Amino acid sequence: MYQKVRVKDVLTEEEWILRAKQDPAAFRALYESHFKRIFLFILYRVGDKDIAGDLAQQTFLNAIGSIQHYELRGVPFSAWLYRIALNQCHAYFRKTKRSRTIVLEDFHLENLADEIIGDQLNDWKEALPDVLGKLNENDLQIIELRFFEERSFREVGDILGITENLAKVKTYRILERMKQMFTLKRNEV
């Protein structure tokens, strides 16, 4: 059954957050607004729908349990949720000793390859899994957020709890290291 909503009844996300701090039932609106994106974010990393669903639920349980500590500081609420989700993924991988899933699609490969190697795309496609496998977890997160999920530097910074400028600097340093690894790999052949 549809319910009539008056314009004055529509709340902003900030208002929902403030309400959720007072009444946990108000968190439902935030949950419904963000669940799909958080679920997909986790699924992209773990590669299993059931596990992603469990981790997404745990993310929101942690969020509702910690909503009192959330501060409105100009950073999107979603960045806070992504950070919790990322921590859930890290905990899952530590606990299960499983490896991360990295989805490599041609479109994303081409964007990343353009940044690093220009016109040597075929060689790059063959070497990329090895190059990515040599990155540490933090560097891989940055590459994944920036190039595979096509997030802005600001979003990358917000999710990882760093400044936009630091996200840019780290990204370009990682790309330079990847370029060096690619060159070494190509010279081995």
C-alpha positions as YAML, in Angstrom:
chain: A
units: angstrom
residues:
- id: 1
  name: MET
  ca: [0.00, 0.00, 0.00]
- id: 2
  name: TYR
  ca: [1.35, 3.41, -0.93]
- id: 3
  name: GLN
  ca: [1.57, 6.15, 1.61]
- id: 4
  name: LYS
  ca: [1.36, 9.81, 0.75]
- id: 5
  name: VAL
  ca: [4.55, 11.64, 1.64]
- id: 6
  name: ARG
  ca: [4.47, 15.37, 2.10]
- id: 7
  name: VAL
  ca: [7.53, 17.35, 1.07]
- id: 8
  name: LYS
  ca: [8.14, 18.48, 4.63]
- id: 9
  name: ASP
  ca: [8.25, 14.79, 5.72]
- id: 10
  name: VAL
  ca: [11.24, 13.98, 3.48]
- id: 11
  name: LEU
  ca: [14.44, 14.07, 5.51]
- id: 12
  name: THR
  ca: [18.01, 14.59, 4.41]
- id: 13
  name: GLU
  ca: [20.59, 11.94, 5.13]
- id: 14
  name: GLU
  ca: [22.02, 14.09, 7.91]
- id: 15
  name: GLU
  ca: [18.59, 14.28, 9.52]
- id: 16
  name: TRP
  ca: [18.21, 10.48, 9.30]
- id: 17
  name: ILE
  ca: [21.62, 10.08, 10.94]
- id: 18
  name: LEU
  ca: [20.63, 12.39, 13.78]
- id: 19
  name: ARG
  ca: [17.36, 10.49, 14.19]
- id: 20
  name: ALA
  ca: [19.17, 7.14, 14.15]
- id: 21
  name: LYS
  ca: [21.39, 8.35, 16.98]
- id: 22
  name: GLN
  ca: [18.22, 8.89, 19.05]
- id: 23
  name: ASP
  ca: [16.17, 5.94, 17.80]
- id: 24
  name: PRO
  ca: [17.80, 2.84, 16.23]
- id: 25
  name: ALA
  ca: [14.59, 2.19, 14.23]
- id: 26
  name: ALA
  ca: [15.38, 5.30, 12.17]
- id: 27
  name: PHE
  ca: [18.54, 3.56, 10.94]
- id: 28
  name: ARG
  ca: [16.34, 1.53, 8.58]
- id: 29
  name: ALA
  ca: [16.18, 4.42, 6.09]
- id: 30
  name: LEU
  ca: [19.98, 4.60, 5.99]
- id: 31
  name: TYR
  ca: [20.19, 0.82, 5.62]
- id: 32
  name: GLU
  ca: [17.75, 0.79, 2.71]
- id: 33
  name: SER
  ca: [19.52, 3.67, 1.04]
- id: 34
  name: HIS
  ca: [22.99, 2.12, 1.16]
- id: 35
  name: PHE
  ca: [22.62, -1.67, 1.38]
- id: 36
  name: LYS
  ca: [22.83, -2.49, -2.34]
- id: 37
  name: ARG
  ca: [26.01, -0.46, -2.92]
- id: 38
  name: ILE
  ca: [27.70, -1.87, 0.19]
- id: 39
  name: PHE
  ca: [26.69, -5.41, -0.78]
- id: 40
  name: LEU
  ca: [28.13, -4.98, -4.28]
- id: 41
  name: PHE
  ca: [31.30, -3.42, -2.86]
- id: 42
  name: ILE
  ca: [31.82, -6.50, -0.67]
- id: 43
  name: LEU
  ca: [30.76, -8.97, -3.39]
- id: 44
  name: TYR
  ca: [33.36, -7.47, -5.70]
- id: 45
  name: ARG
  ca: [36.00, -8.42, -3.14]
- id: 46
  name: VAL
  ca: [34.86, -11.82, -1.88]
- id: 47
  name: GLY
  ca: [33.25, -13.20, -5.05]
- id: 48
  name: ASP
  ca: [30.48, -15.11, -3.23]
- id: 49
  name: LYS
  ca: [26.92, -13.79, -2.82]
- id: 50
  name: ASP
  ca: [26.19, -15.60, 0.43]
- id: 51
  name: ILE
  ca: [29.40, -14.46, 2.09]
- id: 52
  name: ALA
  ca: [28.89, -10.93, 0.74]
- id: 53
  name: GLY
  ca: [25.37, -10.90, 2.18]
- id: 54
  name: ASP
  ca: [26.65, -12.00, 5.59]
- id: 55
  name: LEU
  ca: [29.44, -9.43, 5.57]
- id: 56
  name: ALA
  ca: [27.07, -6.67, 4.44]
- id: 57
  name: GLN
  ca: [24.69, -7.51, 7.28]
- id: 58
  name: GLN
  ca: [27.59, -7.44, 9.73]
- id: 59
  name: THR
  ca: [28.67, -4.10, 8.29]
- id: 60
  name: PHE
  ca: [25.27, -2.60, 9.06]
- id: 61
  name: LEU
  ca: [25.11, -4.23, 12.49]
- id: 62
  name: ASN
  ca: [28.47, -2.63, 13.29]
- id: 63
  name: ALA
  ca: [27.25, 0.68, 11.86]
- id: 64
  name: ILE
  ca: [24.06, 0.76, 13.91]
- id: 65
  name: GLY
  ca: [26.08, -0.20, 16.99]
- id: 66
  name: SER
  ca: [28.53, 2.63, 16.34]
- id: 67
  name: ILE
  ca: [26.18, 5.32, 15.01]
- id: 68
  name: GLN
  ca: [26.60, 7.25, 18.27]
- id: 69
  name: HIS
  ca: [30.28, 7.75, 17.40]
- id: 70
  name: TYR
  ca: [29.68, 8.89, 13.83]
- id: 71
  name: GLU
  ca: [30.40, 12.58, 13.37]
- id: 72
  name: LEU
  ca: [29.09, 14.77, 10.58]
- id: 73
  name: ARG
  ca: [32.34, 16.24, 9.24]
- id: 74
  name: GLY
  ca: [31.56, 16.88, 5.59]
- id: 75
  name: VAL
  ca: [32.55, 13.34, 4.59]
- id: 76
  name: PRO
  ca: [29.72, 11.31, 3.07]
- id: 77
  name: PHE
  ca: [28.04, 8.82, 5.37]
- id: 78
  name: SER
  ca: [28.63, 6.20, 2.68]
- id: 79
  name: ALA
  ca: [32.42, 6.57, 3.10]
- id: 80
  name: TRP
  ca: [32.02, 5.58, 6.75]
- id: 81
  name: LEU
  ca: [29.99, 2.54, 5.70]
- id: 82
  name: TYR
  ca: [32.54, 1.59, 3.04]
- id: 83
  name: ARG
  ca: [35.30, 1.77, 5.62]
- id: 84
  name: ILE
  ca: [33.36, -0.56, 7.93]
- id: 85
  name: ALA
  ca: [32.71, -2.90, 4.98]
- id: 86
  name: LEU
  ca: [36.39, -2.88, 4.05]
- id: 87
  name: ASN
  ca: [37.29, -3.77, 7.63]
- id: 88
  name: GLN
  ca: [34.75, -6.62, 7.51]
- id: 89
  name: CYS
  ca: [36.39, -7.94, 4.33]
- id: 90
  name: HIS
  ca: [39.87, -7.74, 5.88]
- id: 91
  name: ALA
  ca: [38.66, -9.58, 8.99]
- id: 92
  name: TYR
  ca: [37.02, -12.25, 6.83]
- id: 93
  name: PHE
  ca: [40.20, -12.83, 4.84]
- id: 94
  name: ARG
  ca: [42.33, -12.99, 7.99]
- id: 95
  name: LYS
  ca: [39.92, -15.39, 9.69]
- id: 96
  name: THR
  ca: [39.45, -17.73, 6.73]
- id: 97
  name: LYS
  ca: [42.94, -17.35, 5.27]
- id: 98
  name: ARG
  ca: [41.30, -17.05, 1.85]
- id: 99
  name: SER
  ca: [42.67, -14.93, -0.93]
- id: 100
  name: ARG
  ca: [40.93, -11.84, -2.23]
- id: 101
  name: THR
  ca: [39.02, -11.93, -5.45]
- id: 102
  name: ILE
  ca: [40.01, -9.37, -8.06]
- id: 103
  name: VAL
  ca: [37.65, -9.00, -10.98]
- id: 104
  name: LEU
  ca: [39.57, -7.98, -14.10]
- id: 105
  name: GLU
  ca: [37.31, -6.77, -16.87]
- id: 106
  name: ASP
  ca: [38.67, -5.57, -20.21]
- id: 107
  name: PHE
  ca: [37.26, -2.06, -19.76]
- id: 108
  name: HIS
  ca: [39.04, -1.65, -16.42]
- id: 109
  name: LEU
  ca: [42.23, -3.19, -17.75]
- id: 110
  name: GLU
  ca: [42.33, -0.69, -20.58]
- id: 111
  name: ASN
  ca: [41.88, 2.27, -18.24]
- id: 112
  name: LEU
  ca: [44.63, 1.04, -15.97]
- id: 113
  name: ALA
  ca: [46.89, 0.10, -18.88]
- id: 114
  name: ASP
  ca: [46.49, 3.54, -20.44]
- id: 115
  name: GLU
  ca: [47.77, 5.06, -17.21]
- id: 116
  name: ILE
  ca: [50.81, 2.82, -17.06]
- id: 117
  name: ILE
  ca: [51.98, 1.48, -20.40]
- id: 118
  name: GLY
  ca: [50.18, 3.18, -23.26]
- id: 119
  name: ASP
  ca: [50.19, 1.00, -26.39]
- id: 120
  name: GLN
  ca: [51.52, -2.32, -25.05]
- id: 121
  name: LEU
  ca: [48.07, -3.58, -24.05]
- id: 122
  name: ASN
  ca: [48.41, -7.25, -24.99]
- id: 123
  name: ASP
  ca: [51.65, -7.65, -23.03]
- id: 124
  name: TRP
  ca: [50.05, -5.76, -20.16]
- id: 125
  name: LYS
  ca: [46.98, -8.03, -20.03]
- id: 126
  name: GLU
  ca: [49.20, -11.06, -19.64]
- id: 127
  name: ALA
  ca: [51.41, -9.49, -16.98]
- id: 128
  name: LEU
  ca: [48.73, -7.70, -14.94]
- id: 129
  name: PRO
  ca: [47.67, -10.59, -12.68]
- id: 130
  name: ASP
  ca: [51.31, -11.11, -11.63]
- id: 131
  name: VAL
  ca: [51.86, -7.37, -11.12]
- id: 132
  name: LEU
  ca: [48.69, -7.04, -9.03]
- id: 133
  name: GLY
  ca: [49.69, -10.10, -7.03]
- id: 134
  name: LYS
  ca: [52.89, -8.35, -5.99]
- id: 135
  name: LEU
  ca: [51.09, -5.31, -4.55]
- id: 136
  name: ASN
  ca: [50.46, -5.14, -0.83]
- id: 137
  name: GLU
  ca: [46.85, -5.07, 0.37]
- id: 138
  name: ASN
  ca: [46.71, -1.28, 0.88]
- id: 139
  name: ASP
  ca: [48.11, -0.54, -2.59]
- id: 140
  name: LEU
  ca: [45.75, -3.04, -4.18]
- id: 141
  name: GLN
  ca: [42.78, -1.36, -2.42]
- id: 142
  name: ILE
  ca: [43.72, 2.00, -3.90]
- id: 143
  name: ILE
  ca: [44.08, 0.61, -7.44]
- id: 144
  name: GLU
  ca: [40.85, -1.30, -7.12]
- id: 145
  name: LEU
  ca: [38.87, 1.67, -5.81]
- id: 146
  name: ARG
  ca: [40.30, 4.10, -8.35]
- id: 147
  name: PHE
  ca: [40.42, 2.04, -11.54]
- id: 148
  name: PHE
  ca: [38.14, -0.98, -11.13]
- id: 149
  name: GLU
  ca: [35.36, 0.80, -9.26]
- id: 150
  name: GLU
  ca: [36.07, 4.13, -10.98]
- id: 151
  name: ARG
  ca: [35.89, 6.19, -7.82]
- id: 152
  name: SER
  ca: [37.16, 9.74, -7.65]
- id: 153
  name: PHE
  ca: [40.27, 10.55, -5.65]
- id: 154
  name: ARG
  ca: [38.04, 12.20, -3.08]
- id: 155
  name: GLU
  ca: [35.95, 9.03, -2.69]
- id: 156
  name: VAL
  ca: [39.10, 6.90, -2.42]
- id: 157
  name: GLY
  ca: [40.37, 9.23, 0.29]
- id: 158
  name: ASP
  ca: [37.06, 9.23, 2.15]
- id: 159
  name: ILE
  ca: [36.80, 5.43, 2.10]
- id: 160
  name: LEU
  ca: [40.38, 4.91, 3.22]
- id: 161
  name: GLY
  ca: [40.37, 7.76, 5.74]
- id: 162
  name: ILE
  ca: [43.04, 9.80, 3.96]
- id: 163
  name: THR
  ca: [42.97, 13.15, 2.20]
- id: 164
  name: GLU
  ca: [42.10, 13.46, -1.48]
- id: 165
  name: ASN
  ca: [45.61, 14.73, -2.18]
- id: 166
  name: LEU
  ca: [47.22, 11.78, -0.41]
- id: 167
  name: ALA
  ca: [44.98, 9.42, -2.41]
- id: 168
  name: LYS
  ca: [46.33, 11.02, -5.62]
- id: 169
  name: VAL
  ca: [49.94, 10.84, -4.49]
- id: 170
  name: LYS
  ca: [49.63, 7.21, -3.40]
- id: 171
  name: THR
  ca: [47.86, 6.25, -6.62]
- id: 172
  name: TYR
  ca: [50.55, 7.70, -8.84]
- id: 173
  name: ARG
  ca: [53.33, 6.15, -6.75]
- id: 174
  name: ILE
  ca: [51.66, 2.76, -7.02]
- id: 175
  name: LEU
  ca: [51.21, 3.20, -10.77]
- id: 176
  name: GLU
  ca: [54.91, 4.02, -11.10]
- id: 177
  name: ARG
  ca: [55.86, 0.88, -9.17]
- id: 178
  name: MET
  ca: [53.47, -1.16, -11.32]
- id: 179
  name: LYS
  ca: [55.07, 0.26, -14.43]
- id: 180
  name: GLN
  ca: [58.50, -0.77, -13.13]
- id: 181
  name: MET
  ca: [57.22, -4.27, -12.33]
- id: 182
  name: PHE
  ca: [55.70, -4.54, -15.81]
- id: 183
  name: THR
  ca: [58.97, -3.48, -17.42]
- id: 184
  name: LEU
  ca: [60.90, -6.05, -15.37]
- id: 185
  name: LYS
  ca: [58.38, -8.75, -16.24]
- id: 186
  name: ARG
  ca: [58.54, -7.89, -19.95]
- id: 187
  name: ASN
  ca: [62.35, -7.93, -19.90]
- id: 188
  name: GLU
  ca: [62.33, -11.41, -18.31]
- id: 189
  name: VAL
  ca: [60.65, -12.83, -21.41]
...
